[in-house]
Amino acid sequence: MLFSQTTQFPQIGLPTGASTELPGAMPISVGMWDDFFEGVPTGVSTTVLPYDLTATGTAVASGSYIASTGDTNGVYTLTSGAAASDEMLVRCRGIQHLLPGKPLSCFARVRSAGSTATHYAVWGLWSNGTTAVSITQAQGIGFRFYNGFIQIGARNDATTVAWANVAPMTAATFYALGIITDGIKHQFYVDSVKVGEITLDCLKTSGAASSGVYAMGLGCGTSTTVLSRCAVDYWGMATVR
């Protein structure tokens, strides 16, 4: 299944029970999954786990990557700084290529501690993964938690599909988010319900001549002097090769 945590999403890959007589060109599904069972200090996370932390702003000392207390299944909490335009981003160190005919899906269970117009949280696939992406819309495909709503948006080198509300949100509440994309058509799901679709050619982005290069990431930011927080319970992705 492209979405390991549900049964409602389309299966793309080698069919269950396929015989050995099928053509050798049949695609094989590959994936990544992390349930964040244990808290990992920042110094370890960047050398052992396939993640990077990126901070933007002047008051980034309060940024952290820790196990959230009271969450028995393991939750990573991300905290921005406490000055305007401070952001924190955790992203996969490995990159994903969007290629024609190679559908990719990614999913995550995330929450935002804030729901006002001054707090931002984003999750999705970002092509400029080395910078924080919460406040300014980045090249990529994803969700944003902002001002009481879950939003979706996309951007490539030349065109931006601006953030648009697709569902109401409540602060400190987990939502299961999902994206299925073939690089051009991007489908968005919240709690296993499709909430929107965007068509935008993201196969070619900066740094890639023939394919879109992305990294899955979660970030939060603030436009005031009050820090922002977001958290991930689990995330993963799957594609075919």
N, C-alpha and C positions, 0 to 999 in steps of 0.2 A: 504494500500500500504506500502511495506517496505520502499519506498522512498516517503515521504510525499510531497516533492516539485516537483515531476515530475510524468508523467504518462507513462514513457517509461520502467519502471522497473517492474519485475515480482511481482505479488501479492502472498503473502504467509500468510496464516492465514484463518480465517473463511470467506468463500465466501460471497459476497454481496447478500442479500436476502435469505440466507440459511434457510431452514425450521427447525422447532423444532424437526423433526424426525431424523435429522442427529445424528450420534453416539456422545455420550458425550465426547469421546476422541478427537474430532476435536480441533486442536490448536487454541488458541485465541491470536491475535496479541497485543503486548504491545509496548509502545514507549516513547520517551522523546524528547522535542523540546524546544529550546530557541532562540528567535529572538533578544536578547540583545537590547531591546528598550531603556533602561536607563543605564546611567553610574553608576557603583557601586564602592565605595571606597574599597580598599583592605581589610580593617578591617571588612567590612560588607560582602564582597563576600565569605569569608571563614567561616562565621557563619550562614548566611541566605541562600545563594545559594550553590548548591552542587558542589563547585569547590575548588580546592587547587591551590596555587601558589608555585612554586619551583624555587629557584635561585641557580645557580652553578657558581663559579668563585670568583674572588677577588674584582671586581668592580661592585657589584650587586646593589649598591645604586641607580643607574639610572633605574633599572627595575621598570616597572609600569603596572598597569592594569586599564585603564581609558577609558572613552568615547571619541572617536575620533571626533574632531571638523570637521564640514562640512559634516558629514554623517547623514542624516535625519532619517534613519531607525535604528540607534543605532549600533555602531560598537565598539567592544573591541579591543584596541591596546595593544600589548605586546612588551616590549622593553628590550633588553639584557643590560648587562653592557658594558663598553667600554674598556675592557682588553681582551687579547687573552684567548679563552676558556670560556668566560662568556656566560651564557645561562639563559633563562627564559622559564618556562613551566606553562601553565594553564591546569588542567586536572579535569575530573569529580571525585568527591570524592567517588561516588558509582562505583562499579566494575561490569563488564560484564563477564559472563562465556560462553565460547565457548563449546558447547556440541554437540555430534553426533545427527544429525537429527533436530537440532534447528538453522536454518539459522538466521543470524543477519546482518543487514545493518546499516551503519552510513553514514552521509553526512554532509558537511559543505561548506560554501562559505567563502573562505579565500584569503588573498593576502600577498605578501612579499614585503617589501620596497626595498630589494636589489636583484640583479641577478648576482652577481659576484662569483668568487671562494672563497671569504673570508666571505660570508654571507650564513647562513643556516636557513631554515624554514621547519618545519615538521608538519604533521597532520596525525592522525590515531589512532590505538588501540595499547597501549603500556603496557607490562606486568610489567615493572619496573617503574610505574608511579610516584614513589616518588622521582625520580631523573630526571634532565634535560636530554633530549634525542636528541637534535638537531644535535650535531657535530658527536658524535660516534653512529653508528647504534645500536639501542637498540633491545631487544627482542620485537617483535610486528609485526604489519602489517600496512603499511602506505605509504604516499606520502612524498617527499622532494622537496623543491624548491632550486635549486642550479645551479649556473653558467649558467644561461640562459635557464634552462630546468626544467620541471616537471619530477620527477623520481618516481618509485615505488620499493618497496623492502619488504622483510620479513625475520624474524629470529626466531628460536626457541632455545631450550637449546643447541642443538648440531650442527645445520646447519644454515648458513646464505645465503640467496639469495640477493646478493649485489644490491645496488641501480642501476637502469638502466633507461636511458632516454626514455620517452614515448611521450613527447610533448614539444614544445618550450614554454617559459614563458616570460612575460614582467613584469618588476618591477612595483609595485603600481597598478596592475590590479587584480581584483577579479576573481577567478576561482571557479566553483562549483565542488567539489570533492565528490566522493562516493565510498564506499566499500561494496560489498556483500560477505559474507563469511559463510562457514559451518564449519570452523575450519581447513579445509584441503585445499579446493579450494577457492582462494581469487580473486575476480574480481574487477577491478579498472575502474572508470569512471571519465572523465573530461568533464564538460559541457554537461552531458547526453550522451556522446559517450564513449563506452568501449575502453580503451586504452591498456589494458593488463590483464594478468591472471597469477597467481603464484600458484603452488601446493606445499604445505609444511605443514606437520602435526603440527599445533600449538595448539592442544587440550590439550597437557600436557606441562606446562611451570613451571618455578621455583615457588615454593610456592603452587602448586596444584598437588594433587596426581592423579586425574582422569579428570580434565578439565582445559582449559586454562583460566586464570584470567587476565582480561585486564581493562584498563581505557582509555577512549577517551581523547586525549590531543592535544594541539597546542603549539608549541614552536619555539623559534628562538635563534640563537647564532652567535658568531663571532670568527674568528681565527686571527683577527688583533686587533688594538686598536681603531677601529671605531665600535660603537654599531650597532646592528641589530634590525629591527622591523618587526612584522607581525601583522595581524589583522583578526578577525572573524566577519562576518556579521550575520550569523546564523549557528547553528549546531543542530544535532539531531540523533536519532537512533531508530531502531525498531527491534523487534525479536518476536518469538513465545514462548509460555510457555505451 
